[in-house]
């Protein structure tokens, strides 16, 4: 496992990478640096393109069309069931890889998501309704 340990080139924290990436020094951690770098590069590309003559023309056309169309009506999102917890897909992918490396056999994504759902599920300490809990907490900690 030691060869798989690498530093993030942005935040300098250690993380485990896939064995095929051992020895690389240009990796970003899956905890946000990779996404931030991708967004930064995308913004830079867009800015450079929008400063060209063809980019200015296209941006002007898009802005005109958006102003003419107006704001589309936003539909309210459906309430998701409490069992349906969303996890960051890159973090889940990283956990699958690290767990597979540690265990020595392939661990499926479904197994990891099931494990994460069990870990984040919290049970209340007291048997009281949420309203009663809030009233009690506000009485103990007045604003």
N, C-alpha and C positions, 0 to 999 in steps of 0.2 A: 504494500500500500504506500510505502514511502515515496516511490517514484511518481505516484499519482498526485502527491501533494504539491500544490503550486500556489503562487501569490497572484492576486488580482493586480493587473497593471495600473489600475486607477486608484483603488482604496487600500491596496497593499495587504488585505487580509488573506489568510490561508484558506484554501478550499480544495476539495478532492476533484480532480478532473478525470476524464476517461483515460484508460491506459494508452490509447492511441495518441493522446496529446502530451505524453510525458516529455519533459524537457523543454516545452514551449514556454516562452516568457511573455507572449503577447496576448494572453487570455484575460477576459474580463469575468468577474464572478457572476454567478446566476442570481445574485441577491439584489440586482438593480443597476449595477455598473454597466452590464452588457446592454441593457435597454437604454440607459441614459446615453451611452456612446452612439448607439444606432440612431436615436432621435436627434442627437446633436449633428451627426453627419447628414441626416435627411434634411434638417433645417438649413444646413450650409449649402447642400445641393440645390434646394428650392430657392434660396436667396440668390445664389449665383445665376440660376436660370432666369429668375424674375428680373434680374438686372440687365439681361440681354434684350435686344429689340423685339425678338419674337416672344420672349417671356412676358414683356410688358404688355404687348398686344393681347396675348392670351389671357393674362390676369385681368386686364381691363374688360375684356369680353365676358369672362366669368363673373366679375363683380356686377356688371350691368345686368346679366341674366338673373343673378341672385336678387338684386334690388327690384326687378320687375316681377319676379315670382312671389315675393313676400315670404313671410315665415310660414312654413307648413305647420298645420295643427299637430301638436304633440299629444300622442295618446298616452294615457296613464299606463304604467307598467303593471303587469299582473303580479300579485303578491306571490312570492315563491314559498313553497312549503318549508317549514323549519328544518326538515331533514336534509334538504338540498343545500349543502354548503359548497360554495365555489372556492377553489384553490387556484393559485397562480400556476399555470401549466408549466412554466419553466422551472419553478421550484419543485413541482411534483416530478418532472423529468430528472432533475438533479438528485432527488431523494431516491428514485428508482435505481439510478446508476450507482449511487453510493451504497445503497442497501444490497444491491447485487454483488458489488465488490466485497463488501464485508461478509455476507453470507456465503459467498463462493458459488452461488447458482443464480439463475435468472429469476428476478422477482417481477411480477406483472404490475402494470400501472393500476389495475383494478384492486390488487392487494394493497398497494400503498395508499390509494384513496380511501379504502375501507379502514385501514389502520389510522390514517389521519382523522377521519370522521369520528372514530372512537376516542381518539386522544383529545380532540377539541370540544367534544360534547361535555357540557358542564351541568352538574346537578346542583340544585339549590341546597344550601346548608339547612335552612329552616323550612318547615312546612307552613308557609304563609303566602298569601297572594302577593302579587307584585305591588298592588296599591298599598297594602298594609306595610310592606317592606319600605316603600318610599316614604310613607308617613312617619314610620319609626326612625328612618335615617335622617329625615329633615328635622325631626324633633331633637335628635341627638346632635345634629350639626346645623344649627340655624344659619341662614344666610347673613 
